[in-house]
Amino acid sequence: MKANCRCGQPRDNPPDYYCRSCRNAHARKVGEKRRKEKPFDMYVIRKRSECKKKGLPFDLDVEYLKSIWTGVCPVFGTPISFGVDRNDSRVANLDRTDPELGYTKGNVVFLSGRANRLKNNVTVEELELLYKYMKEM
């Protein structure tokens, strides 16, 4: 007979302390805590994994990321910070200056989430057209 989790649901594997939903909730909570306490470490772990999957170059380390951190978006000049909600416009995003070069020293900068989303897959020509359109509105 399967033992129950603290929430009363049966545990998937009796040696596990949590049921699946409680284990997932616990993992999210631990992840959020790590992202808040050690944001640079988490960027290195996440981006190294991403580069391995995509076959991109990677040579970043925690010390380098700390050295380029300013706390200000270079595009908008607004404060940026580390946060749990990656969709927040003020959350720092690590951006590649030249996407082909991967996450390498000298090719990354911290931008606001808003700036990073705006520049995603856009060309200078498209930005100029958008600028012209918005000026004429």
C-alpha positions in Angstrom: 0.0 0.0 0.0 1.3 3.4 -0.9 1.9 5.9 1.8 0.4 9.4 1.7 1.9 12.8 1.3 1.4 15.5 3.9 -1.4 16.8 1.6 -3.2 13.5 1.9 -2.6 12.3 -1.7 -0.8 9.0 -2.3 2.9 9.3 -3.0 4.2 8.0 -6.3 7.1 6.1 -4.8 6.8 5.3 -1.1 10.4 6.4 -0.4 9.5 9.9 -1.8 8.3 12.3 0.8 6.0 14.2 -1.5 3.3 13.3 -4.1 3.9 14.5 -7.6 2.1 17.9 -7.3 3.7 18.7 -3.9 7.1 17.6 -5.3 6.7 20.0 -8.3 5.5 22.8 -6.0 8.6 22.2 -3.7 10.9 22.2 -6.7 9.4 25.6 -7.9 9.9 27.1 -4.5 13.5 25.9 -4.3 14.2 27.2 -7.8 12.7 30.6 -7.0 14.9 30.8 -3.8 18.0 29.9 -5.8 17.3 32.5 -8.5 16.9 35.2 -5.8 19.9 34.2 -3.7 22.4 33.2 -6.5 21.2 34.8 -9.7 24.6 34.8 -11.5 25.1 31.1 -10.7 21.7 30.3 -12.1 22.4 32.2 -15.3 25.6 30.2 -15.8 23.8 26.9 -15.2 20.9 27.8 -17.5 22.9 29.3 -20.3 25.5 26.5 -20.3 22.7 24.0 -20.7 21.0 26.0 -23.5 24.3 26.3 -25.4 25.0 22.6 -25.1 21.5 21.8 -26.5 21.9 24.3 -29.4 25.6 23.7 -30.1 26.6 27.3 -29.3 29.9 28.5 -27.8 29.9 29.1 -24.0 32.6 30.4 -21.7 30.8 32.5 -19.1 31.5 32.2 -15.4 30.0 33.8 -12.3 32.8 36.3 -11.8 32.5 37.6 -15.4 28.7 38.1 -15.0 29.2 40.0 -11.8 31.8 42.2 -13.5 29.4 43.3 -16.3 26.4 43.8 -14.0 25.4 47.4 -13.7 21.8 47.2 -12.5 20.7 49.5 -15.3 19.3 48.7 -18.8 21.8 50.1 -21.3 18.9 50.7 -23.8 16.4 52.5 -21.6 18.6 53.6 -18.7 16.0 52.1 -16.3 16.8 50.0 -13.2 16.8 46.3 -13.7 16.9 43.5 -11.2 16.8 39.8 -10.8 13.3 38.4 -10.3 11.2 35.3 -10.5 8.8 36.5 -13.2 10.9 36.4 -16.4 8.1 38.2 -18.3 8.4 41.4 -16.1 9.9 44.2 -18.2 12.3 45.2 -15.4 13.8 41.8 -14.9 17.3 41.4 -16.2 17.9 39.3 -19.3 21.3 38.1 -20.5 21.4 39.0 -24.1 23.9 38.0 -26.8 25.2 41.0 -28.8 25.9 38.7 -31.8 23.7 35.5 -31.5 26.0 33.5 -33.7 28.9 33.8 -31.1 26.9 32.3 -28.3 27.2 33.1 -24.7 30.8 34.2 -24.5 32.8 36.8 -22.7 32.5 40.1 -24.6 29.4 39.0 -26.4 26.8 39.4 -23.6 25.1 42.2 -21.8 22.3 42.5 -19.2 19.2 44.2 -20.7 15.7 44.8 -19.4 13.2 42.2 -20.4 11.3 44.8 -22.4 14.4 45.8 -24.4 15.3 42.2 -25.1 11.8 41.4 -26.3 11.7 44.5 -28.5 14.9 43.6 -30.2 14.1 39.9 -30.7 14.4 39.1 -34.4 14.1 42.7 -35.5 16.3 44.3 -38.2 17.5 47.8 -38.2 15.4 48.5 -41.2 12.3 47.2 -39.4 13.0 49.4 -36.4 13.5 52.5 -38.7 10.1 51.8 -40.3 8.5 51.4 -36.9 10.1 54.6 -35.7 8.9 56.5 -38.8 5.4 55.1 -38.4 5.2 56.1 -34.7 6.6 59.6 -35.3 3.9 60.2 -37.9 1.0 59.0 -35.6 
